[in-house]
Amino acid sequence: KPVPFGATATLAGNMAQASGGIVGDNGRVYLSGMPPAGHVKVKWGNGANQQCTTRYQVSSDTPGQLVQADAVCL
């Protein structure tokens, strides 16, 4: 089930270079300036059941390119 429209998505861990975005239709979010691997935290409320984290990893041979990936909240 997609996370709710309007949820916030941020790159977890490195707050000095935090990349963030808003979740749009069908749970889609666009983030830029991300390292090749890491975790994204998605939050749509203050409760423990209103946030999740997902791990991502993209190929290092695609720098600067738009990469589309499906993710599952952990």
C-alpha positions in Angstrom: 0.0 0.0 0.0 1.5 3.4 -0.9 2.4 5.9 1.8 -0.1 8.8 2.0 0.0 11.8 -0.4 1.8 14.7 1.4 4.1 12.6 3.6 7.6 13.9 3.9 10.6 11.9 2.7 14.2 12.7 3.9 17.5 11.0 3.5 18.2 9.4 6.8 21.5 9.8 8.7 23.3 12.7 7.1 21.4 15.8 8.3 24.2 18.1 7.1 23.4 17.3 3.5 19.7 16.3 3.9 17.8 15.8 0.8 14.0 15.9 1.2 10.8 15.8 -0.7 7.0 15.4 -0.5 5.3 12.2 -1.4 3.0 12.6 -4.4 0.4 10.5 -6.1 0.7 6.7 -5.7 3.4 7.1 -3.1 6.0 8.5 -5.5 8.7 10.8 -4.3 11.6 12.5 -6.2 14.8 13.1 -4.4 18.1 14.6 -5.7 21.7 14.7 -4.7 21.5 11.3 -3.1 24.5 9.0 -2.5 24.5 5.6 -4.2 23.2 3.9 -1.1 21.4 4.8 2.1 18.1 5.0 3.9 15.0 7.2 3.2 12.7 8.0 6.1 9.1 8.7 5.3 6.8 10.3 7.8 3.1 11.2 7.6 2.3 11.8 11.3 3.8 11.6 14.8 2.9 8.1 15.7 5.2 5.1 15.4 2.8 3.6 12.9 2.9 6.8 10.8 6.5 6.6 9.7 8.9 4.1 8.1 12.3 3.7 6.7 13.4 2.1 3.5 16.9 1.1 2.2 18.0 1.9 -1.3 21.0 1.2 -3.5 21.5 2.3 -7.1 24.2 1.4 -9.5 27.3 3.6 -9.4 27.4 3.7 -13.2 24.3 5.9 -13.4 25.6 9.2 -11.8 23.4 12.2 -12.7 20.7 10.0 -14.3 17.1 9.7 -13.2 16.7 6.3 -11.4 13.3 4.8 -10.7 13.0 2.3 -7.9 10.3 0.6 -5.9 10.8 0.4 -2.2 9.1 -1.3 0.7 8.9 0.3 4.1 10.7 -1.5 6.9 
